[in-house]
Amino acid sequence: MIGRTVASAYFPTTLGNIAAFLIGAGLTSVPLFVRAGTSALWLRRPRALYLATAVTLAVICAGGVYTMETERILMFAMPWLAVSAASEAVSDSAVELMIGVGWAQAFAMEAFLYTLW
């Protein structure tokens, strides 16, 4: 990045911000959030919370305000994703699967991602 212009670093930084946030949000929240959005599109019913969450996260990730370690910085936004996704009914077995997948992801991230703090 040293010696590069801000414009040339925008795309990789924005892509990194989005990827970091989605990884930090987890394997369970993100698919449910996408599912809630696609069902809202198919049913043609506006969902203000879903749209507000999607637009806000897009602006935060692509606005250039946050860079690097976005998954930690944007922890406050994780509940928005969860609440927006939770409007769809989920079976008990699916909840158990999501808890297991979330646990496995947390364990893998703890084992393989190393930071100084």
C-alpha positions as CSV (number, residue, x, y, z in Angstrom):
1,M,0.0,0.0,0.0
2,I,3.0,2.3,0.5
3,G,3.3,4.7,-2.4
4,R,-0.2,3.9,-3.8
5,T,-2.9,6.5,-4.3
6,V,-6.0,6.4,-2.2
7,A,-8.1,5.6,-5.3
8,S,-6.0,2.6,-6.2
9,A,-6.4,1.1,-2.7
10,Y,-10.2,1.7,-2.5
11,F,-11.3,-1.5,-4.2
12,P,-9.1,-4.0,-2.3
13,T,-9.8,-2.1,1.0
14,T,-13.6,-2.1,0.5
15,L,-13.6,-5.8,-0.6
16,G,-11.5,-6.6,2.5
17,N,-13.9,-4.6,4.8
18,I,-16.9,-6.5,3.4
19,A,-15.2,-9.9,3.6
20,A,-14.0,-9.3,7.2
21,F,-17.4,-8.2,8.3
22,L,-19.1,-11.2,6.8
23,I,-16.6,-13.6,8.3
24,G,-17.0,-11.9,11.7
25,A,-20.8,-12.0,11.4
26,G,-20.6,-15.7,11.0
27,L,-21.7,-18.6,8.9
28,T,-25.1,-18.7,10.5
29,S,-26.1,-15.0,10.5
30,V,-25.1,-14.1,7.0
31,P,-27.1,-16.9,5.1
32,L,-30.2,-16.2,7.3
33,F,-29.8,-12.4,6.5
34,V,-29.6,-13.2,2.7
35,R,-32.6,-15.6,3.0
36,A,-34.7,-12.9,4.7
37,G,-33.8,-10.4,2.0
38,T,-34.6,-12.8,-0.9
39,S,-37.9,-13.8,0.7
40,A,-38.8,-10.1,1.0
41,L,-38.0,-9.6,-2.7
42,W,-40.1,-12.7,-3.7
43,L,-43.0,-11.7,-1.6
44,R,-42.7,-8.0,-2.7
45,R,-43.1,-6.7,0.8
46,P,-40.9,-3.9,2.0
47,R,-38.9,-4.5,5.1
48,A,-37.6,-1.3,6.5
49,L,-35.3,-2.8,9.1
50,Y,-33.7,-5.1,6.4
51,L,-33.2,-2.3,4.0
52,A,-31.8,0.1,6.6
53,T,-29.4,-2.6,7.8
54,A,-28.2,-3.5,4.3
55,V,-27.7,0.2,3.3
56,T,-26.0,1.1,6.5
57,L,-23.6,-1.8,6.3
58,A,-22.8,-1.0,2.7
59,V,-22.0,2.6,3.5
60,I,-19.9,1.6,6.5
61,C,-17.9,-1.0,4.6
62,A,-17.6,1.0,1.3
63,G,-17.5,4.5,2.8
64,G,-13.8,4.4,3.6
65,V,-14.4,5.2,7.3
66,Y,-13.4,1.8,8.6
67,T,-10.5,-0.2,7.3
68,M,-8.6,-3.2,8.6
69,E,-10.0,-5.5,11.3
70,T,-13.5,-4.5,10.3
71,E,-15.0,-7.7,11.9
72,R,-13.9,-6.3,15.3
73,I,-14.8,-2.7,14.7
74,L,-18.3,-3.5,13.4
75,M,-19.2,-5.9,16.3
76,F,-22.0,-3.4,17.2
77,A,-23.7,-4.1,13.8
78,M,-23.9,-7.8,14.3
79,P,-27.3,-7.5,16.2
80,W,-28.8,-5.6,13.3
81,L,-27.9,-8.6,11.0
82,A,-29.4,-11.0,13.5
83,V,-32.6,-9.1,14.1
84,S,-33.1,-8.5,10.4
85,A,-32.6,-12.2,9.7
86,A,-34.7,-13.4,12.6
87,S,-38.0,-12.3,11.2
88,E,-38.2,-15.6,9.3
89,A,-39.3,-18.7,11.2
90,V,-36.6,-21.2,11.8
91,S,-37.1,-24.8,13.1
92,D,-35.6,-26.0,16.4
93,S,-33.3,-28.4,14.5
94,A,-32.1,-25.6,12.3
95,V,-31.3,-23.5,15.5
96,E,-29.3,-26.4,16.9
97,L,-27.4,-26.6,13.6
98,M,-26.7,-22.9,13.6
99,I,-25.4,-23.0,17.1
100,G,-23.1,-25.8,16.2
101,V,-21.9,-24.1,13.1
102,G,-21.3,-20.9,15.0
103,W,-19.4,-22.7,17.6
104,A,-17.2,-24.5,15.0
105,Q,-16.5,-21.2,13.2
106,A,-15.6,-19.5,16.5
107,F,-13.3,-22.3,17.4
108,A,-11.6,-22.3,13.9
109,M,-11.2,-18.5,14.0
110,E,-9.6,-18.7,17.5
111,A,-7.3,-21.5,16.4
112,F,-6.2,-20.1,13.0
113,L,-6.4,-16.3,13.3
114,Y,-3.7,-14.7,15.5
115,T,-3.5,-11.1,16.6
116,L,-1.3,-9.4,19.1
117,W,-4.1,-8.7,21.5
